[in-house]
Amino acid sequence: MARVDQQDTITLRLPASLDFADLPRVGLAALLRIHRIDPGDVGDLATSVHEIATKLAAAGSEVVVEFRVTDAEVAVDLTGDGRTIRINSPRS
């Protein structure tokens, strides 16, 4: 029998302001706690999320962050400044 990944998605919208650039990292930390994922298991994901959100906000764009957790990975899509950047990390 094939196993279907359990998926959980959370969307966060940030105004075009550097004052809110830390929120995606905080949201990711909360999501990891909910799913009982050790932050060390997803490597540098939090740092990458923060850096990309800061760059998009610095460009004067609203930033939309979508967090997805499946049985196989943690993925984050950051959209702003006319582009979408996906970063992900496998779950161990």
C-alpha positions in Angstrom: 0.0 0.0 0.0 1.4 3.4 -1.0 1.8 6.0 1.8 0.4 9.4 1.1 2.3 12.4 2.5 0.6 14.4 5.1 0.8 18.0 4.0 0.3 21.2 6.0 0.6 24.6 4.4 0.7 28.0 6.0 0.7 31.3 4.1 2.2 34.5 5.6 1.8 37.9 3.9 4.3 40.7 4.8 4.1 44.3 3.9 7.0 45.9 1.9 9.0 46.7 5.0 12.2 45.4 6.5 10.6 45.7 10.0 8.8 42.4 9.2 11.7 40.4 7.7 12.2 38.3 10.8 8.6 36.9 10.8 9.1 34.2 8.2 12.0 32.7 10.4 9.8 32.9 13.5 6.9 31.2 11.5 9.2 28.5 10.4 10.4 27.8 13.9 6.8 27.5 15.1 5.9 25.1 12.3 8.9 23.0 13.1 7.8 22.8 16.8 4.3 21.8 15.8 5.6 19.0 13.6 8.3 18.0 16.1 11.1 18.5 13.7 14.5 19.2 15.1 15.8 22.5 13.5 19.2 20.8 13.1 17.5 18.3 10.8 16.6 20.9 8.2 20.0 22.5 8.0 20.3 26.2 7.1 16.6 26.5 6.0 15.8 29.2 8.6 18.8 31.3 7.6 18.0 31.1 3.9 14.3 32.0 4.6 15.4 35.1 6.5 18.0 36.2 3.9 15.6 35.8 1.0 12.7 37.5 2.8 15.0 40.5 3.6 16.1 40.8 0.0 12.6 40.8 -1.3 11.3 43.3 1.3 14.3 45.5 0.6 13.3 45.7 -3.0 10.1 47.3 -1.9 7.8 44.4 -2.5 5.2 42.7 -0.4 6.4 39.2 0.5 4.2 36.2 0.5 5.7 33.2 2.3 4.2 29.7 2.0 5.4 27.0 4.3 4.7 23.4 3.5 5.6 20.3 5.5 5.3 16.8 4.1 6.5 13.5 5.4 9.5 14.0 3.0 10.5 17.6 3.3 10.0 21.1 4.6 9.6 23.6 1.7 9.2 27.4 1.7 8.1 29.5 -1.3 8.9 33.2 -1.0 7.1 35.4 -3.6 7.9 39.1 -4.1 9.5 41.5 -6.5 7.9 39.6 -9.4 9.5 36.3 -8.7 9.0 33.2 -6.5 11.9 31.4 -4.8 11.6 27.9 -3.4 13.9 26.6 -0.8 13.5 23.2 0.8 15.2 20.7 3.0 14.6 17.0 3.3 13.3 15.6 6.6 15.4 13.0 8.2 
